Amino acid sequence: MVREQPEDSRLRFGLAVELLNKGETREGVEALRAYLALAEDEGNAWARLGSALAELGEVDEAREAFGRGIEIASQRGHDALVEEMEEALEDLG
Protein backbone atom coordinates (compact mmCIF):
# COMPACT_ATOMS: atom_id res chain seq x y z
CA MET A 1 0.00 0.00 0.00
CA VAL A 2 2.88 2.37 0.74
CA ARG A 3 4.18 1.88 -2.79
CA GLU A 4 0.79 2.91 -4.16
CA GLN A 5 0.40 5.89 -1.78
CA PRO A 6 3.91 6.98 -0.75
CA GLU A 7 2.72 10.34 0.57
CA ASP A 8 0.23 8.80 3.03
CA SER A 9 1.92 9.35 6.39
CA ARG A 10 -0.44 6.96 8.21
CA LEU A 11 0.63 4.12 5.95
CA ARG A 12 4.28 5.01 6.51
CA PHE A 13 3.80 4.95 10.29
CA GLY A 14 1.96 1.63 10.13
CA LEU A 15 4.74 0.13 8.03
CA ALA A 16 7.34 1.36 10.51
CA VAL A 17 5.52 -0.20 13.46
CA GLU A 18 5.16 -3.52 11.63
CA LEU A 19 8.83 -3.58 10.69
CA LEU A 20 9.90 -2.83 14.25
CA ASN A 21 7.53 -5.49 15.61
CA LYS A 22 9.10 -8.03 13.24
CA GLY A 23 12.57 -7.12 14.50
CA GLU A 24 13.57 -5.41 11.26
CA THR A 25 15.02 -2.46 13.14
CA ARG A 26 17.09 -0.84 10.38
CA GLU A 27 14.14 -0.91 7.98
CA GLY A 28 11.86 0.36 10.77
CA VAL A 29 14.18 3.31 11.34
CA GLU A 30 14.10 4.15 7.65
CA ALA A 31 10.29 3.92 7.62
CA LEU A 32 10.01 6.14 10.72
CA ARG A 33 12.27 8.73 9.13
CA ALA A 34 10.12 8.68 5.99
CA TYR A 35 7.01 9.12 8.15
CA LEU A 36 8.55 12.00 10.11
CA ALA A 37 9.50 13.73 6.86
CA LEU A 38 5.80 13.75 5.94
CA ALA A 39 3.94 14.19 9.22
CA GLU A 40 3.70 16.43 12.23
CA ASP A 41 4.16 13.80 14.92
CA GLU A 42 3.10 14.29 18.53
CA GLY A 43 6.06 12.41 20.00
CA ASN A 44 5.25 8.71 19.62
CA ALA A 45 7.24 8.20 16.42
CA TRP A 46 10.18 10.10 17.88
CA ALA A 47 10.15 7.80 20.91
CA ARG A 48 10.04 4.74 18.66
CA LEU A 49 12.85 6.15 16.52
CA GLY A 50 14.99 6.85 19.58
CA SER A 51 14.47 3.33 20.91
CA ALA A 52 15.25 1.74 17.56
CA LEU A 53 18.38 3.82 17.10
CA ALA A 54 19.53 2.92 20.62
CA GLU A 55 18.97 -0.74 19.79
CA LEU A 56 21.21 -0.30 16.74
CA GLY A 57 23.90 1.34 18.90
CA GLU A 58 23.45 4.74 17.28
CA VAL A 59 23.42 6.54 20.62
CA ASP A 60 23.96 10.12 19.45
CA GLU A 61 21.13 9.85 16.93
CA ALA A 62 18.95 8.20 19.58
CA ARG A 63 19.59 11.14 21.91
CA GLU A 64 18.59 13.57 19.17
CA ALA A 65 15.38 11.65 18.46
CA PHE A 66 14.42 11.48 22.13
CA GLY A 67 15.24 15.17 22.55
CA ARG A 68 13.02 16.15 19.63
CA GLY A 69 10.30 13.85 20.90
CA ILE A 70 10.45 15.36 24.37
CA GLU A 71 10.18 18.84 22.91
CA ILE A 72 7.15 17.98 20.79
CA ALA A 73 5.37 15.82 23.37
CA SER A 74 5.84 18.58 25.96
CA GLN A 75 4.22 21.11 23.64
CA ARG A 76 1.28 18.75 23.14
CA GLY A 77 0.82 17.99 26.84
CA HIS A 78 1.76 14.30 26.60
CA ASP A 79 3.42 14.17 30.01
CA ALA A 80 3.61 10.38 30.31
CA LEU A 81 5.37 10.14 26.96
CA VAL A 82 7.78 12.91 27.98
CA GLU A 83 8.62 11.01 31.16
CA GLU A 84 9.13 7.78 29.23
CA MET A 85 11.55 9.45 26.81
CA GLU A 86 13.42 11.25 29.59
CA GLU A 87 13.98 7.88 31.27
CA ALA A 88 15.16 6.36 27.99
CA LEU A 89 17.50 9.29 27.51
CA GLU A 90 18.94 8.78 31.00
CA ASP A 91 19.42 5.08 30.27
CA LEU A 92 21.59 6.02 27.29
CA GLY A 93 24.03 7.60 29.73
C-alpha positions in Angstrom: 0.0 0.0 0.0 2.9 2.4 0.7 4.2 1.9 -2.8 0.8 2.9 -4.2 0.4 5.9 -1.8 3.9 7.0 -0.7 2.7 10.3 0.6 0.2 8.8 3.0 1.9 9.4 6.4 -0.4 7.0 8.2 0.6 4.1 5.9 4.3 5.0 6.5 3.8 4.9 10.3 2.0 1.6 10.1 4.7 0.1 8.0 7.3 1.4 10.5 5.5 -0.2 13.5 5.2 -3.5 11.6 8.8 -3.6 10.7 9.9 -2.8 14.3 7.5 -5.5 15.6 9.1 -8.0 13.2 12.6 -7.1 14.5 13.6 -5.4 11.3 15.0 -2.5 13.1 17.1 -0.8 10.4 14.1 -0.9 8.0 11.9 0.4 10.8 14.2 3.3 11.3 14.1 4.1 7.6 10.3 3.9 7.6 10.0 6.1 10.7 12.3 8.7 9.1 10.1 8.7 6.0 7.0 9.1 8.1 8.5 12.0 10.1 9.5 13.7 6.9 5.8 13.8 5.9 3.9 14.2 9.2 3.7 16.4 12.2 4.2 13.8 14.9 3.1 14.3 18.5 6.1 12.4 20.0 5.3 8.7 19.6 7.2 8.2 16.4 10.2 10.1 17.9 10.1 7.8 20.9 10.0 4.7 18.7 12.9 6.1 16.5 15.0 6.8 19.6 14.5 3.3 20.9 15.3 1.7 17.6 18.4 3.8 17.1 19.5 2.9 20.6 19.0 -0.7 19.8 21.2 -0.3 16.7 23.9 1.3 18.9 23.5 4.7 17.3 23.4 6.5 20.6 24.0 10.1 19.4 21.1 9.8 16.9 18.9 8.2 19.6 19.6 11.1 21.9 18.6 13.6 19.2 15.4 11.6 18.5 14.4 11.5 22.1 15.2 15.2 22.5 13.0 16.1 19.6 10.3 13.8 20.9 10.4 15.4 24.4 10.2 18.8 22.9 7.2 18.0 20.8 5.4 15.8 23.4 5.8 18.6 26.0 4.2 21.1 23.6 1.3 18.8 23.1 0.8 18.0 26.8 1.8 14.3 26.6 3.4 14.2 30.0 3.6 10.4 30.3 5.4 10.1 27.0 7.8 12.9 28.0 8.6 11.0 31.2 9.1 7.8 29.2 11.5 9.4 26.8 13.4 11.3 29.6 14.0 7.9 31.3 15.2 6.4 28.0 17.5 9.3 27.5 18.9 8.8 31.0 19.4 5.1 30.3 21.6 6.0 27.3 24.0 7.6 29.7 
